[in-house]
Amino acid sequence: MHFLLLFFYLLPATATPPLRPGYYSKTCPNAEIIVKDVLKNAMIREPRSGASVMRFQFHDCFVNGCDGSMLLDDTPTMLGEKLSLSNINSLRSYEVVDEIKAALESACPMLVSCADIIVMASRDAVALSGGPTWEVKLGRKDSLTASQEDADNIMPSPRANATTLIDLFAKYDLSVKDLVALSGSHSIGNGRCFSIVFRLYNQSGTGRPDPTIEPKFREKLDKLCPLGGDGNITGDLDFTPLIFDNQYFKDLVNGRGFLNSDETLYSYWETREYVKRYSEDEEEFFRDFVEGMIKMGDLQSGRPGEVRKNCRVANGGQPVHLVVDGVKDRRILSS
C-alpha cells in the first residue's frame, strides 16, 4: 500500500512545465558539451565511473520521479537515499556529478538542475561506452527533500524475480519490453558478491546453488565469492563490462547472468523472448533501450523544486553527519 501511495505522486511530465530538448540552448548553450567533457575525463581516470553514473537515472527516477533526490546528503531532519538498502555500498561516483555541477556553475550559475545533469550524464555514459546516443528532454527541477524510506520500499532487490520486476515497472507505465531493454544497462559495470551469495549457496532457501547458473560460470563465481568471503568484492555484470553492447543478453541465454534479477529474465516465459531477440539483434536492443530511457526520464513528481547550487544540499540548508555511540549511522553519508 505504501508503494502504491508513492506511485500516485508520479505524474506525467505535462503536469509541470513540459520537458523539452534544447531547454538550455539559450541560457546555457554549452551545457550538454560540458557534461559530456567532464564525464569523459572522469571515465578516463576511472573507467567504472561511466556505469556508476549511468545507473543514477534508474535510482533517481524510480523514487518519486527524476528530481535529483538521490544526490542529497542527510540533514538533522532528513534521512536521504544514499545509504538506503539499494544504494549503500552499491552506488558510487557521486563526485563525478559534483565535478559536472561545478563546471556548469562556473559557466552558467544556478541554471542547470542536478536532475537534468543525471539524465544528460546517463545518456553520455552509454554513448561513451560504445552504446547509442539520443536527444534528452530537459527542464527538471531539483527536489527539496529526499526519503531513505521511499528508496528502501521501492528499489528492487538483486534477488527479485521476473514477476516482481514486471509488476514494479508496470506501476510506472513501463512495459515488459521496457523492463528487459532497460535491464541491458547491466551491459556495463560490476556487481557485488553480497548480491549473489544466496544464488551460489542457498537459492530459495534450498541450501543449494541456483540451477540456472551454467556450471563453469558457477565455478568462477564460487572462487570470486566464497561462502563467508568479502561481500564487497565485485564481479563483471557481463563478459564485456566496459563496452555497452548486447553481450549481457548473450550471457543470459548461456546461463551466465551475474544477478538473479538478470538471469530470471531468461528463465521466465514472458521476458525470455525479448532476451533472445536482443541477444541476436544489437540494433533492436539499442533502439528499445533508448525508448525506455526516454520514458523513464519523463517520470516527474509534480512537487515544488529548485535548481540547487550544490547537488548534495538543498539551497536552504547544509548536510550534517551524525554520530551514534561514536559511529556514523548507516543512514548517514560518510564524509
Secondary structure, 3 states (H helix, E strand, C coil): CHHHHHHCCCECHHHCCCCECCCCCCCCCCHHHHHHHHHHHHHHHCCCHHHHHHHHHHHHHCCCCCCCHHHCCCECCECCCCCCCCCCCCCCCHHHHHHHHHHHHHHCCCCCCHHHHHHHHHHHHHHHCCCCCCCCCECCCECCCCCHHHHHHHCCCCCCCHHHHHHHHHCCCCCHHHHHHHHHHHHCCEEEHHHCHHHHHCHHHCCCCCCCCCHHHHHHHHHHCCCCCCCCCEEECCCCCCCCCCHHHHHHHCCCCCCHHHHHHHHCHHHHHHHHHHHHCHHHHHHHHHHHHHHHHCCECCCCCECCCECCECCCCCCCCCEECCEECCCCCCC
